Amino acid sequence: MRNLLAEPNERFFFKDRESRFLLVSAGFLAALAQGRPLEKVIGKTDFDIFSTPHALAALEDEQRVIATGRAMVAKVERETFHDRADVWVSTTKLPLLDEHKKIIGTWGVSRDITAQIEAEQALVHQALHDSVTGLANRVALMDRLAQALLDLERRSGRVGLLFIDLDGFKDINDSLGHDAGDRVLVEVGRRLTDVARRGDTVARLGGDEFVLICAHPSDDDGLRLIADRVARAIRAPLMTDGRDLAVTGSLGVVVTDDPHVGPGELLRRADIAMYAAKRAGRNRFQVFDAEIDLGAESTAGLAAELVRAIEGSELFVLYQPLFRLDDGSLSGAEALVRWRHPQRGVVLPAEFIPLAEERGLIERIDLFVLDEACRQLAAWGSEDDPWDDFMISVNISGRNLIDPGLADRVSAVLERHGIMPSRLCLEITETALIAELGDANQVVESLAALGVHLALDDFGTGYSTLAHLQQLRTDILKVDRSFVAEIGGRSRDREIIAAVIAMAHALGMTVVGEGIETDGQLDKLAALDCDEGQGDMLAPPATPADVAALRSTARATHARLTHARSTTTARARAGRRGARAGRALRP
């Protein structure tokens, strides 16, 4: 007993039937008696040490132990005081018996577990809150949404949900860095919290997606008013790192009075409405309705059919020829994917490529087109006519640009079909390449080291800046058809194209004019020293057999193109080709 009571780290105590202290350990004196000697504690009660509420609770526990003879084991409770901070303790109290087994009081031990409780609370908070913004996370959101729907069973009312996705947030991360992006997320979370009413829940699902649960919205107009306030709050001026940022959000709004709808279904509807707001132009909100849902189901059905098409050989490739504008010879072809749908017939890429990118199927389509194009390129050649001067072009999506394994896959396809890397050109859109420039840099470097050509496609439709040409490891520039279509109009349009061609030539790049549809466009591109061209007027997308037939007649068919340039221009072009060839051979 002496050893027990002398223990400085344990809070033992013995009490009589009136809960007056009989004995306490040195640890009890040090932790709770604030230095008072033992004789000043003997005969006192918890009311002399703790706050009245805690002392009353302790007295009730001890009287129950005395009355029942049953121990109270490891009760977790908060000890509160008159003059110091609260602590969390685990308390065990047992009957105190005399030599005749008669209960004469209680005894027990109280251990400080404040650190343990605070650690557990921190873990619970971490499990239910977003680490960046401090808002509720997906787990907490789904739980609170389930509770809100359950509440509809007890009383009539409605639950509203706003699904918020920031517009162009990736550009902020790419241009300013993820730290700046996190600061934007924190500020948006703060603004949403300010707009929310008492009882509403603001959560971050992840990335740049937020959700606002509106408990018991008054009516549809009231919910629309909240959505409008949220949209205005997000697009209010925002500054980070000394820069003014234009941040907007697209919102999907859904409301229900059905307690059985389910949290996941309600979130799905709000998500569908949000994407409808994106398609309508962004920086706005869209209320969910049956028509939007029907469109989403149609898209989901088409996505399932696209998976079947990829696995069931419904995709095929056509080839749009590419001609040199100085002599009309056939220099190559661009591989263009098509979908032979069993009911809808031939489906063009514009109808299914965006869906493939959205559903994560584009990588499989890109690989199919690459493999098929290289197989066909090998099949075109023969001992008498190996087609060594013919280059095949394949489009690569922006998603593939951030895949470190892309270069290895391209190399494997080339090796499988026995194709020299210099006969393959990978086309990357300007918008995709600039948007992924940071993450894609190593992939582009690997492709360039492999020896394949890289083309900047649709130039002028994205960021439209000549300065980007100096940053990119591409050796072919394709002027978008929208520029070519205007070449016969204002002189300013011709000057822009002339400047693009001149800048590209200065950087050793070959220039291709896309979408040539008239003789006038063809002649003006040739006069501006454009190297190559493609378009329906020259030749529409064709089957492999048609391309082979066209190659044998292309020089005669387009012989008139040789007169579009003067002898001086042709000589200058030859000089540039030599310079570019020398550049390509340099290590």
C-alpha positions in Angstrom: 0.0 0.0 0.0 2.9 2.4 0.8 4.4 1.7 -2.6 1.0 2.2 -4.3 0.3 5.5 -2.5 3.9 6.8 -3.2 3.5 6.3 -7.0 3.9 9.8 -8.5 2.2 9.0 -11.8 -0.9 7.2 -10.7 -4.0 8.9 -9.3 -5.3 6.4 -6.7 -8.0 7.4 -4.1 -10.0 5.8 -1.3 -13.3 7.3 -0.1 -15.8 6.5 2.7 -19.5 6.0 2.1 -20.1 9.8 2.0 -17.5 10.1 -0.7 -14.9 11.8 1.6 -11.3 11.1 0.9 -9.6 8.6 3.2 -6.3 8.2 1.3 -4.9 9.5 -2.0 -1.7 8.7 -3.8 1.2 11.1 -4.4 0.2 11.2 -8.0 -3.3 12.4 -7.1 -1.9 15.2 -4.9 0.4 16.4 -7.6 -2.2 16.3 -10.4 -5.3 17.5 -8.6 -4.6 18.9 -5.1 -2.2 21.6 -6.5 0.5 21.0 -3.9 -1.7 20.6 -0.8 -0.4 18.1 1.7 -2.3 14.9 2.3 -3.8 16.1 5.6 -5.4 19.0 3.8 -7.2 16.5 1.5 -8.3 13.8 3.9 -11.9 14.4 4.8 -12.6 16.6 1.8 -14.8 15.7 -1.2 -14.8 16.2 -5.0 -16.7 19.5 -4.4 -13.5 20.9 -2.9 -11.4 20.1 -6.0 -13.6 19.9 -9.1 -16.5 21.9 -10.6 -19.9 21.3 -9.1 -21.3 19.4 -12.2 -18.3 17.0 -12.2 -18.4 16.5 -8.4 -22.2 15.7 -8.6 -21.5 13.1 -11.4 -18.7 11.5 -9.4 -20.9 11.3 -6.3 -23.7 9.6 -8.3 -21.2 7.1 -9.7 -19.8 6.2 -6.2 -23.3 5.9 -4.6 -24.2 3.5 -7.4 -21.1 1.4 -6.7 -21.9 1.3 -3.0 -25.6 0.4 -3.6 -25.0 -2.4 -6.1 -21.6 -3.6 -5.2 -20.6 -3.6 -8.9 -17.5 -1.8 -10.2 -17.5 1.1 -12.7 -14.7 0.2 -15.1 -12.8 2.7 -17.4 -15.4 5.4 -17.6 -14.2 8.0 -20.1 -15.2 11.5 -18.8 -14.2 15.1 -18.8 -12.9 16.4 -15.5 -13.9 20.1 -15.1 -12.5 22.5 -12.6 -13.2 26.0 -11.2 -9.8 27.4 -12.0 -8.0 25.4 -14.7 -8.4 23.7 -18.0 -10.5 20.6 -18.4 -8.8 17.2 -18.8 -10.1 13.8 -20.1 -9.7 10.8 -17.8 -10.5 7.1 -17.7 -11.8 6.3 -14.2 -12.4 3.0 -12.5 -14.2 2.8 -9.2 -14.7 -0.4 -7.1 -16.4 -1.2 -3.7 -14.1 -0.7 -0.7 -14.5 -3.6 1.7 -13.6 -4.2 5.4 -12.4 -7.5 6.9 -16.1 -8.7 7.0 -16.7 -8.0 3.3 -18.9 -5.1 4.2 -18.9 -2.1 1.8 -17.5 0.9 3.6 -16.8 3.1 0.7 -15.1 3.2 -2.7 -11.6 3.1 -4.2 -10.2 3.5 -7.6 -7.8 5.0 -10.1 -8.2 7.9 -12.5 -5.8 8.1 -15.5 -5.3 11.3 -17.6 -6.0 10.3 -21.3 -6.3 13.9 -22.7 -3.5 13.3 -25.3 -5.2 10.1 -26.4 -8.6 11.7 -26.7 -7.2 14.7 -28.6 -5.4 12.4 -31.0 -8.6 10.4 -31.6 -10.6 13.6 -32.2 -7.9 14.7 -34.6 -8.2 11.4 -36.5 -12.0 11.7 -36.6 -11.7 15.3 -37.9 -9.2 14.2 -40.5 -11.5 11.3 -41.6 -14.4 13.7 -42.1 -12.8 16.9 -43.3 -10.8 17.9 -46.4 -7.2 18.5 -45.6 -6.8 21.6 -47.8 -10.0 23.6 -47.1 -11.1 22.2 -43.8 -14.6 21.6 -45.2 -16.5 18.4 -44.9 -15.2 15.7 -47.2 -17.1 13.1 -49.3 -17.6 10.8 -46.3 -19.1 13.5 -44.2 -21.1 14.9 -47.1 -22.8 11.5 -47.8 -23.6 11.0 -44.1 -25.1 14.5 -43.7 -27.0 14.1 -47.0 -28.4 10.7 -45.8 -29.4 12.4 -42.5 -31.1 15.2 -44.4 -33.1 12.7 -46.5 -34.0 10.7 -43.4 -35.3 13.8 -41.8 -37.9 14.1 -44.7 -39.5 10.9 -43.3 -40.1 12.6 -40.0 -41.4 15.9 -41.3 -42.4 17.2 -44.7 -40.0 19.4 -46.5 -37.3 19.4 -49.2 -33.6 19.0 -49.6 -31.6 21.0 -52.2 -28.2 20.2 -53.5 -25.7 22.4 -55.4 -22.8 20.7 -57.3 -20.1 23.2 -58.0 -17.2 22.7 -60.4 -14.6 25.5 -61.0 -14.1 26.5 -64.6 -10.5 26.3 -65.9 -9.0 25.5 -62.5 -6.4 23.2 -64.2 -4.9 26.3 -65.9 -4.3 27.9 -62.5 -2.4 24.9 -61.3 -0.4 24.6 -64.4 0.5 28.3 -64.7 0.9 29.3 -61.0 1.6 26.0 -59.3 -0.4 23.7 -56.9 0.2 25.9 -53.9 -1.5 28.8 -55.6 -4.3 26.4 -56.6 -4.7 25.3 -53.0 -5.1 28.9 -51.9 -7.8 29.4 -54.5 -9.6 26.3 -53.2 -9.4 27.6 -49.6 -10.8 31.0 -50.7 -13.6 29.5 -52.7 -14.5 27.3 -49.7 -14.6 30.4 -47.5 -16.9 32.2 -49.9 -19.2 29.2 -50.1 -19.3 29.0 -46.3 -20.2 32.7 -46.1 -23.0 32.3 -48.6 -24.4 29.1 -46.9 -27.2 29.5 -44.4 -27.3 28.2 -40.9 -27.9 24.5 -41.1 -26.4 24.1 -44.6 -23.4 21.9 -45.3 -20.5 22.9 -47.5 -18.2 20.1 -48.6 -15.3 19.6 -51.0 -15.5 16.3 -53.0 -12.0 16.6 -54.3 -10.1 18.4 -57.0 -12.1 21.5 -57.8 -15.5 20.1 -57.0 -17.7 21.4 -54.1 -21.2 20.6 -52.9 -23.6 22.7 -50.9 -26.5 20.9 -49.1 -29.4 23.3 -48.6 -31.5 22.1 -45.8 -35.2 22.9 -46.3 -35.1 25.4 -49.1 -38.3 27.6 -49.1 -39.1 27.0 -52.8 -37.5 26.7 -56.2 -37.0 30.4 -56.5 -35.3 30.4 -53.2 -32.9 27.7 -54.3 -32.2 29.5 -57.6 -31.4 32.6 -55.5 -28.9 30.6 -53.5 -27.3 29.2 -56.7 -27.1 32.7 -58.1 -25.4 34.0 -54.9 -22.9 31.1 -55.0 -22.1 31.8 -58.7 -21.6 35.5 -58.0 -19.5 34.8 -54.9 -17.1 32.5 -56.9 -16.6 35.0 -59.7 -15.9 37.9 -57.4 -12.4 39.3 -57.9 -9.8 37.0 -56.4 -6.1 37.7 -55.9 -3.3 35.3 -55.1 0.5 35.9 -55.2 -0.2 39.4 -56.3 -2.1 38.3 -59.3 -5.8 38.9 -60.2 -7.4 35.7 -61.2 -10.7 35.2 -63.1 -12.4 32.3 -61.3 -15.9 31.1 -62.2 -18.0 28.1 -61.5 -20.5 25.9 -63.2 -23.3 24.7 -60.9 -25.8 21.9 -61.1 -28.9 22.3 -58.9 -31.3 19.5 -57.8 -34.1 19.5 -55.2 -36.2 16.6 -53.9 -39.0 15.9 -51.3 -38.6 12.1 -51.7 -36.8 10.6 -48.6 -36.1 7.4 -50.5 -34.2 8.9 -53.4 -30.8 8.0 -52.0 -27.7 10.3 -51.5 -25.8 8.8 -54.4 -28.7 9.3 -56.8 -29.2 12.9 -55.7 -25.5 13.6 -56.2 -25.6 12.0 -59.7 -28.5 14.3 -60.7 -26.7 17.4 -59.5 -23.5 16.2 -61.4 -25.5 15.8 -64.6 -27.0 19.3 -64.2 -23.5 20.7 -63.6 -22.2 19.2 -66.9 -25.2 20.7 -68.7 -24.2 24.1 -67.3 -20.6 23.5 -68.6 -21.9 22.7 -72.0 -24.2 25.8 -72.0 -21.2 28.1 -71.6 -20.0 27.8 -68.0 -20.2 30.4 -65.3 -23.9 29.6 -64.7 -26.2 27.2 -63.0 -28.5 24.6 -64.4 -31.5 23.0 -62.6 -31.9 19.2 -63.1 -34.9 18.0 -65.0 -36.0 14.8 -66.8 -34.8 16.0 -70.2 -31.3 16.5 -69.0 -31.4 13.1 -67.4 -32.5 11.5 -70.7 -29.6 13.1 -72.5 -27.2 11.8 -69.9 -28.7 8.3 -70.2 -28.2 8.5 -74.0 -24.6 9.5 -73.5 -24.1 6.6 -71.1 -25.6 4.3 -73.6 -23.3 5.6 -76.4 -20.3 5.2 -74.1 -21.2 1.5 -73.6 -21.6 1.1 -77.3 -18.2 2.7 -77.9 -16.5 0.2 -75.5 -18.1 -2.5 -77.6 -16.9 -0.8 -80.8 -13.3 -0.8 -79.5 -13.4 -4.4 -78.5 -15.5 -5.6 -81.5 -13.5 -4.1 -84.4 -16.1 -1.6 -85.4 -13.5 1.2 -85.6 -11.6 1.6 -88.9 -9.2 4.1 -90.4 -9.3 6.3 -93.5 -6.3 8.3 -94.8 -6.4 11.9 -96.0 -3.6 12.5 -98.4 -1.0 15.3 -97.9 0.6 17.0 -100.9 3.7 19.1 -101.5 2.5 22.5 -102.8 5.6 23.0 -105.0 5.2 20.0 -107.3 1.9 18.4 -106.3 3.5 15.1 -105.3 2.0 13.0 -102.5 4.1 13.2 -99.4 2.0 11.4 -96.8 -1.4 10.9 -95.3 -3.2 11.6 -92.0 -4.9 8.6 -90.3 -8.5 9.4 -89.4 -10.5 7.1 -87.3 -14.2 6.2 -88.1 -16.8 4.2 -86.3 -18.9 1.8 -88.3 -22.0 1.7 -86.1 -24.3 -1.3 -86.8 -27.4 0.9 -86.7 -26.2 4.5 -87.3 -23.8 3.8 -90.1 -20.4 5.6 -90.2 -20.0 7.9 -87.2 -17.5 10.8 -87.5 -14.9 11.5 -84.8 -16.5 14.7 -83.7 -19.4 12.6 -82.3 -17.5 10.1 -80.3 -13.9 11.4 -79.6 -15.1 13.9 -76.9 -17.0 11.1 -75.2 -14.0 8.8 -75.4 -11.8 11.5 -73.7 -14.5 12.0 -71.0 -14.8 8.3 -70.3 -11.1 7.5 -70.4 -11.3 5.5 -73.7 -9.2 7.8 -75.8 -5.9 6.0 -75.0 -7.2 2.8 -76.4 -8.5 4.5 -79.6 -5.2 6.3 -80.1 -3.3 3.1 -79.8 -5.6 1.3 -82.2 -5.2 4.1 -84.8 -1.4 4.1 -84.3 -1.1 0.4 -84.8 -3.4 0.2 -87.8 -1.7 3.2 -89.5 1.8 1.7 -89.1 0.5 -1.7 -90.3 -1.0 -0.1 -93.4 2.2 1.9 -94.0 4.2 -1.3 -94.0 1.6 -3.0 -96.3 1.8 -0.2 -98.9 5.5 -0.7 -99.6 7.0 -3.3 -101.9 10.5 -4.1 -103.2 9.9 -2.1 -106.4 8.3 0.8 -104.6 9.1 0.9 -100.9 7.3 4.2 -100.3 10.3 5.4 -98.2 9.4 9.0 -98.8 5.8 8.6 -97.6 5.0 9.7 -94.0 2.0 8.7 -92.0 0.4 11.1 -89.4 -1.5 10.0 -86.3 -3.3 12.2 -83.9 -2.4 11.9 -80.2 -4.8 13.1 -77.4 -3.8 15.5 -74.7 -4.3 12.7 -72.1 -1.6 10.6 -73.7 0.9 13.5 -73.5 1.2 13.0 -69.7 1.7 9.3 -70.0 5.4 8.5 -69.4 5.0 5.2 -71.2 3.8 6.7 -74.5 7.3 6.7 -76.1 7.8 3.1 -75.3 4.5 2.1 -76.8 5.2 4.1 -80.0 8.6 2.4 -80.2 7.0 -1.0 -79.8 4.5 -0.4 -82.6 7.2 0.9 -85.0 9.4 -2.2 -84.3 6.4 -4.6 -84.7 5.7 -3.3 -88.2 9.2 -2.5 -89.2 8.7 1.2 -89.7 11.5 3.8 -89.4 10.6 6.4 -86.8 11.2 9.2 -89.3 8.2 8.0 -91.3 5.8 8.6 -88.4 4.4 12.0 -87.5 2.4 12.4 -84.2 0.0 15.3 -84.4 -0.8 17.2 -81.2 -3.3 20.0 -81.0 -2.0 23.4 -79.9 -4.5 23.7 -77.1 -3.7 20.2 -75.6 0.1 20.7 -75.8 0.1 24.2 -74.2 -2.4 23.0 -71.5 -0.2 20.0 -70.6 3.1 21.7 -71.3 4.6 21.2 -67.9 3.6 17.6 -67.5 4.1 16.7 -71.1 7.6 18.1 -71.6 9.4 14.9 -70.7 7.0 12.8 -72.9 7.6 15.2 -75.9 11.3 15.0 -75.3 11.2 11.2 -75.3 9.2 11.1 -78.5 11.7 13.6 -80.2 14.6 11.4 -79.1 12.9 8.4 -80.6 13.1 10.1 -84.0 9.5 10.5 -84.9 8.2 13.8 -86.3 6.0 16.0 -84.1 3.3 18.2 -85.6 1.5 21.1 -83.9 -2.0 20.6 -85.2 -4.9 23.2 -85.5 -2.5 26.1 -84.9 -4.4 29.3 -84.2 -7.4 27.8 -82.5 -5.9 27.7 -79.0 -3.6 30.3 -77.5 -2.7 31.7 -80.9 0.8 33.0 -80.0 3.9 32.7 -82.1 6.0 32.9 -78.9 4.9 29.3 -78.1 6.7 28.0 -81.1 10.0 28.6 -79.5 9.1 26.4 -76.5 7.8 23.4 -78.3 9.8 20.5 -79.7 7.7 20.2 -82.9 9.1 20.3 -86.4 5.8 20.5 -88.4 3.2 23.3 -88.0 -0.4 22.8 -89.3 -2.3 26.0 -89.9 -5.9 25.5 -88.9 -8.6 25.4 -91.5 -10.3 28.5 -90.0 -7.3 30.6 -91.0 -7.1 29.0 -94.4 -10.7 29.7 -95.1 -10.1 33.5 -94.6 -7.0 33.7 -96.7 -8.8 35.1 -99.6 -10.5 37.8 -97.6 -8.9 40.7 -95.8 -5.3 41.5 -96.4 -4.8 41.3 -92.6 -5.6 37.6 -92.6 -3.1 36.9 -95.3 -0.5 38.9 -93.3 -1.2 36.8 -90.3 -0.7 33.5 -92.2 2.4 34.9 -93.9 3.9 35.8 -90.4 3.1 32.3 -89.1 4.8 30.7 -92.1 7.8 33.0 -91.9 8.3 32.4 -88.2 7.9 28.6 -88.6 10.4 28.6 -91.4 12.8 30.6 -89.3 12.6 27.9 -86.6 13.2 25.2 -89.2 9.6 23.9 -89.3 7.6 22.6 -92.2 4.2 24.3 -92.6 1.0 22.5 -93.7 -2.2 24.3 -94.7 -5.3 22.4 -93.5 -8.8 22.3 -95.0 -8.0 23.5 -98.5 -11.3 23.7 -100.3 -10.8 26.2 -103.2 -8.3 26.9 -106.0 -7.9 30.4 -104.5 -6.9 29.1 -101.1 -4.4 26.7 -102.7 -2.8 29.3 -104.9 -2.5 31.8 -102.1 -0.9 29.3 -99.7 1.6 28.3 -102.4 2.4 32.0 -103.0 3.0 32.5 -99.3 5.6 29.7 -99.4 3.5 27.1 -97.5 5.2 23.7 -97.8 2.4 21.2 -97.9 -1.4 21.1 -97.9 -4.4 18.9 -97.4 -8.2 19.3 -97.8 -11.2 17.8 -99.6 -10.4 19.8 -102.8 -7.1 18.0 -103.1 -8.3 14.6 -101.8 -10.9 13.6 -99.2 -10.2 10.9 -96.6 -9.7 7.7 -98.6 -9.3 3.9 -98.3 -5.8 2.4 -98.5 -6.5 1.2 -102.0 -7.5 4.7 -103.1 -4.4 6.2 -101.6 -2.2 3.7 -103.4 -3.9 4.6 -106.7 -3.7 8.3 -106.0 0.1 8.1 -105.3 0.8 6.8 -108.8 -1.1 9.7 -110.4 -0.6 12.5 -107.9 2.3 14.1 -109.7 0.5 14.3 -113.0 -2.8 15.4 -111.4 -1.2 18.2 -109.6 1.5 19.2 -112.1 0.0 22.7 -112.4 1.1 23.4 -108.8 4.7 23.6 -110.0 3.9 26.9 -111.7 2.6 28.5 -108.5 6.1 29.5 -107.5 8.9 31.2 -109.2 12.2 29.7 -109.8 13.7 31.9 -107.1 11.1 30.7 -104.5 11.8 27.1 -105.4 15.5 27.6 -105.0 14.9 29.2 -101.6 12.8 26.3 -100.5 15.5 23.8 -101.5 17.9 25.8 -99.3 15.6 25.7 -96.4 15.1 21.9 -96.8 18.8 21.4 -96.8 19.0 23.5 -93.6 16.3 21.5 -92.0 17.8 18.2 -93.0 21.1 19.3 -91.5 19.3 20.4 -88.3 17.6 16.9 -88.1 20.9 15.1 -88.5 22.7 17.1 -85.7 22.9 15.2 -82.4 
